[in-house]
């Protein structure tokens, strides 16, 4: 196409899988901190903070109390790995296609799309979360689930 800009080639830099998992966890913790602290900074930096009603302060601070959910997927083509990170009440599901096959006994299996649930929802009312909060003496971060799957050849 005439006049189109050419895309520069992307450099490939080998990165240890542990660094990918650490980077995902760090990003999630920083985002959680930013979501929780932004309303407080906003309240403290408001010139007329002393004139705000209780209702106005509550409205500004609600995002810090409501929580969030996220799922991130990083595909490492070089290692044939997929890294999943999730937190909150979101669920990661992987879909994949299986070709029709005949096993060693001559039984033919129909191919098709399959899916597998990879993570659990992290809801405050879930039994695991209730137990985790009951055992803690301080405010807890939402758990961050990190999974690394090796892709089939």
Buried (B, 14 or more C-beta within 10 A) or exposed (E): EEEEEEEEEEEEEEEEEEEBBEBBBEBBBEEBEEBBEBBEEBBEEBEEEEEBEEEBBEEBBEBBEEBBBBBBBBEBEEBEBBBBBBBBBBBBEBEEEEEEEEEEEEEEEEEEEEEEEBBBEBBEEEEEBEEEEEEEEEEEEBEBBBBBEEEEE
